[in-house]
Amino acid sequence: MEQVSNDSGWRGSQEGWLEAAYESLLEAGVDSVKILPLAKRLNLSRTSFYWFFKDREELLAALIGRWRDRNTGNILKQSEAYAESLAEAMLNVFDCWLNKELFDSKFEFAVRSWALQSDEILAEVQKADQVRLEALKRMFMRFGHSEITADVRARTTYLVQIGYISMQTQEDVALRMKRIPEYIAIYTGQVPEQRELDRFFSRHGYKPT
């Protein structure tokens, strides 16, 4: 963690405080994201927090900003990525489900749990759901589906994945990879070409046996 010093001693960094907040949220929920416990976690003074954030609410807003940028932002990016076919476009979206840097499932679960006790965060989650669904719908329409068909296929794709997260489903990587061609066929109505699967598997360091 980057450290910055001044006459008052070490005060850490904004990213360090945000990372500590993120870790606490994932471990124990939003009620654990408080200034004094975070200061102890970082071995910093409580007052050093105020160099970077006005108050706890600003820190929580920064957490939501990180979640929005990573999880929603990357679904949009992947849904718009170049693809030769709809099946390949869906594989681009599936990159999110297998790469934490594109979509953080634990972060998603933590924010959705937080939304159960905050109307403001619930509104953020509902807005994100709508933005993501619209992005997937546009992807289907780009490949020739009607608006209603695109809407239903987008909802099927997205709601299944949110179900995985909400149920905290754990799958062996090999088993999930084996299922992916069938998921793609169900969601898109297209059987992915072997070359498309090979590129996808290669991105994720997987070698079919």
N, C-alpha and C positions, 0 to 999 in steps of 0.2 A: 504494500500500500504506500502510495506517495505520501510523504510527510512534508509539512511546511513549518518553518520555525519563525518565531518573532521574539520580542523581549519577554513575553509572558510564557514562553516555552512551546512545547509541541501542541498543535491543535488539529493535526490530521489533514484531511482533504474532503471536499464535498463528495467526491465519488466514494471515498472510504466510508463516510457516514451513510450514504445511500446503500452501499453494498451490505453494510451491517444491518440496516433496516430490512433489506431484501431477505437476508438470511434468517432474521428473526421472524419475519412474516411467514416464510416457508416452514419454519420449525414449529412455531407456536401460535400463529395467527396474529391478527392486527393488534390485539390487546397487549401483545408483548413488545410492540414497536413504540417504545417510550425512551425519552432522552437519557435518563440516568442509567437504565440497563444497557443501552447502546454505548454510553460513555465507558462503562465498566468493561464491556465486551472489547472495546477498542483500546482500553487502558489510557483513556484521555480524560481530561476534566470536562465536567458537564457544561461549563461556560464556553468551551471551545466550539460546541455545537452551533452557537449563535453567530459565529463567523460566517457560516455557510447557509443557515436557514433561519428564517424569522421566528418560526415556532414549529411545533409538531405537525400542525396542519399542512404547512408548506412542505415538510418532509414527506407526508403521506401523499400529497399531490404529486410530488416528484416520483414516488413509487408508481402511481397510476400512469404517469407519463411514460415511465420506462416500460411498463406492461403494454401500454397502447402502441408505443413505437415498435417494440419487438414483435409481439404476437399479432396484432392487427396489421401493422405495417408490412410484415413479411408475408402474410397471407395475400395481401393485395399485390405485392411484388411478384410472388410466385404465380399467382393466377394470371398475371399479365406477361409472364416470361415467354419468349419465343418457343413455339412447339410446332412440329410438322403435322400433328394430329391431335384430336381431342384426348385420346388416350395418353399421349405424351404430355399434354397440358396438365392432365390430372396427376401424372407422375411428378411433375414439377411441384404441384400443391402437396403431394405426399412427402416431398422433401421436408416440409414443415413438421410432419408428425414423427420424423426420425432424426431430426437435427435440432438439438436444444438451442443452438445459436439462432435458429430461424423461428422456432416456436417453443417456448418453455412451458411444458405441460404442468409442472409443479407450481409455477407462478400462476398459471391459469386457474388451477384448482384453488390456490390460496385467495386469489382475488374474487372468485365466485363464492367462496365461503365467506369472505368479508362482506360481500353484497347481501348476505342473509341478515346482516345486522345494520345495514346502512342503506337508506333509500337513495342517497347520492351516488354511492358506488353501484347500486343496482341499476340506476339510470345509465351509468358509464358502461356497464356490462351489456345492457340491452342495446345501447347505441352501437357498441362494438359488434355485437351479433348481427345487427342489421347491415352494417358496413361490410362485414365479411361475406354475408349471404349475397349482397348485391354484387360484390366482386366475383364470386363464383357464378352467379347468374349471368353476368356479362361474359364470362369465359365460355359458358355453354352456348350463349347466343352468338359469340364470335365464330363458333364452328357450325352454325346453321340451325340450331334448335329454336323453336318458337319460344315466346316469352313464358308461357305457362309451363312448357316442358322444362325449360331452363330453370325456372323457379323451383319446380319439384325436385329436379335432379340436384340442384344446389343445396336444397334443404336436406335431402337424403344424405349427401356427402358430408355436410357440416354437422348435422345433428348426431350422426353416428359417432363422429370423432369426439364431440362434446360428451357423448355418452361414455366413451372410453375413459375420458378424463374424470367425469363425475363419479364413475364407478371405481376409479383408480385401478383399472384393469392392467394386469401385468402379463406380458406375452414374451415367450422366448423369441429372440430375434429371428432365428431360422424359421420358426412357425409363422411369424408375421410376414416375413418376406415371401413365404410360400403362398400365403393367402392374398397377397397384393394383386397379382394378375386377375384373380376372381373379383376382388373389390373393384378394380378398374373396369372390368367388363360389366359389372352390375351398375356402377355409377354412370358410365358413359355410353353403354351399349356397344362398345368397341373392344375387341380383344387386342391388347397391346402387342405390337411387333416385338420379336425377340431382340432386335437391335435396340429398341427403346427400353426394354427391361434391362438389357446388358449395361446401357449407359446409367440407368438408375441404380442398379446394384453396385456398379463401380464407384459412383459418387459416395456410396455409404460403406464402401470397403467390404462388401459381401460377395462371397463366391458360392453360387449354388452347388450343391453336391449331387 
